[in-house]
Amino acid sequence: MHKAVRVEFCIDGPDILRIELRDRDNKLFYVETLTIGQGFDIMLIRTLDKMFRRNRIDRLSLKSVEISGKMPPNALSGMILKTVARTLAM
Protein backbone atom coordinates (compact mmCIF):
# COMPACT_ATOMS: atom_id res chain seq x y z
CA MET A 1 0.00 0.00 0.00
CA HIS A 2 1.27 3.47 -0.86
CA LYS A 3 1.27 6.07 1.88
CA ALA A 4 0.36 9.71 1.30
CA VAL A 5 -0.93 9.42 -2.25
CA ARG A 6 -1.74 12.52 -4.31
CA VAL A 7 -4.25 12.33 -7.16
CA GLU A 8 -3.83 14.83 -9.98
CA PHE A 9 -6.36 15.33 -12.75
CA CYS A 10 -4.52 16.89 -15.72
CA ILE A 11 -6.69 18.29 -18.50
CA ASP A 12 -4.71 17.88 -21.73
CA GLY A 13 -6.91 19.66 -24.23
CA PRO A 14 -10.66 19.83 -24.71
CA ASP A 15 -11.26 16.08 -24.60
CA ILE A 16 -8.32 14.38 -22.86
CA LEU A 17 -7.97 13.80 -19.11
CA ARG A 18 -4.85 12.26 -17.57
CA ILE A 19 -5.15 10.91 -14.02
CA GLU A 20 -1.86 10.64 -12.15
CA LEU A 21 -1.08 8.99 -8.84
CA ARG A 22 1.98 10.36 -7.06
CA ASP A 23 3.66 9.29 -3.83
CA ARG A 24 4.77 11.55 -0.96
CA ASP A 25 8.01 12.36 -2.84
CA ASN A 26 5.92 13.52 -5.83
CA LYS A 27 7.12 10.49 -7.81
CA LEU A 28 4.64 9.40 -10.47
CA PHE A 29 3.75 5.72 -10.04
CA TYR A 30 0.55 5.26 -12.06
CA VAL A 31 -1.19 7.04 -14.97
CA GLU A 32 -4.46 6.54 -16.84
CA THR A 33 -5.73 8.59 -19.77
CA LEU A 34 -9.42 9.10 -20.52
CA THR A 35 -11.27 10.63 -23.44
CA ILE A 36 -13.88 13.10 -22.23
CA GLY A 37 -17.23 12.41 -23.88
CA GLN A 38 -20.54 10.70 -23.38
CA GLY A 39 -20.54 8.55 -20.26
CA PHE A 40 -17.56 10.43 -18.81
CA ASP A 41 -18.92 10.28 -15.26
CA ILE A 42 -19.18 6.49 -15.24
CA MET A 43 -15.83 6.05 -16.99
CA LEU A 44 -14.13 8.37 -14.47
CA ILE A 45 -15.51 6.53 -11.44
CA ARG A 46 -14.66 3.10 -12.87
CA THR A 47 -11.13 4.22 -13.75
CA LEU A 48 -10.50 5.65 -10.28
CA ASP A 49 -11.85 2.48 -8.68
CA LYS A 50 -9.55 0.35 -10.87
CA MET A 51 -6.53 2.55 -10.11
CA PHE A 52 -7.11 2.45 -6.35
CA ARG A 53 -7.78 -1.30 -6.31
CA ARG A 54 -4.78 -2.14 -8.51
CA ASN A 55 -2.43 -0.05 -6.36
CA ARG A 56 -4.01 -1.04 -3.03
CA ILE A 57 -4.85 2.53 -2.10
CA ASP A 58 -7.40 3.07 0.62
CA ARG A 59 -9.32 6.24 1.40
CA LEU A 60 -6.99 7.27 4.24
CA SER A 61 -3.96 7.23 1.92
CA LEU A 62 -5.32 10.10 -0.20
CA LYS A 63 -3.60 13.26 0.98
CA SER A 64 -4.53 15.70 -1.79
CA VAL A 65 -6.50 15.95 -5.00
CA GLU A 66 -5.64 18.56 -7.62
CA ILE A 67 -6.94 19.63 -11.02
CA SER A 68 -4.59 21.21 -13.55
CA GLY A 69 -5.21 22.53 -17.04
CA LYS A 70 -8.13 24.46 -18.47
CA MET A 71 -11.64 23.42 -19.33
CA PRO A 72 -14.54 25.66 -20.41
CA PRO A 73 -16.22 26.88 -17.18
CA ASN A 74 -19.71 25.69 -18.17
CA ALA A 75 -18.65 22.27 -19.46
CA LEU A 76 -20.57 19.45 -17.78
CA SER A 77 -17.42 17.30 -17.68
CA GLY A 78 -15.65 20.07 -15.74
CA MET A 79 -18.43 20.16 -13.17
CA ILE A 80 -18.29 16.37 -12.83
CA LEU A 81 -14.51 16.46 -12.40
CA LYS A 82 -14.69 19.19 -9.73
CA THR A 83 -17.37 17.25 -7.83
CA VAL A 84 -15.35 14.02 -7.90
CA ALA A 85 -12.19 15.89 -6.79
CA ARG A 86 -14.06 17.53 -3.88
CA THR A 87 -15.53 14.18 -2.84
CA LEU A 88 -12.13 12.45 -2.86
CA ALA A 89 -10.59 15.30 -0.86
CA MET A 90 -13.12 14.94 1.99
C-alpha positions, 0 to 999 in steps of 0.5 A, a space after each residue: 500500500 502506498 502512503 500519502 498518495 496525491 491524485 492529480 487530474 490533468 486536463 490535456 486539451 478539450 477532450 483528454 484527461 490524464 489521471 496521475 497517482 503520485 507518492 509523498 516524494 511527488 514520484 509518479 507511479 501510475 497514470 491513466 488517460 481518458 477521453 472526455 465524452 458521453 458517459 464520462 462520469 461512469 468512466 471516471 468513477 470506474 477508472 478511479 476504482 480500478 486505479 485504487 484497487 490495482 495499487 491497493 490505495 485506501 481512502 486514508 492514503 489520499 492526501 490531496 487531490 488537484 486539477 490542472 489545465 483548463 476546461 470551459 467553465 460551463 462544461 458538464 465534464 468540468 463540473 463532474 470532475 470538480 465534484 469528484 475531486 471535492 468528494 475524494 478530498 473529503 
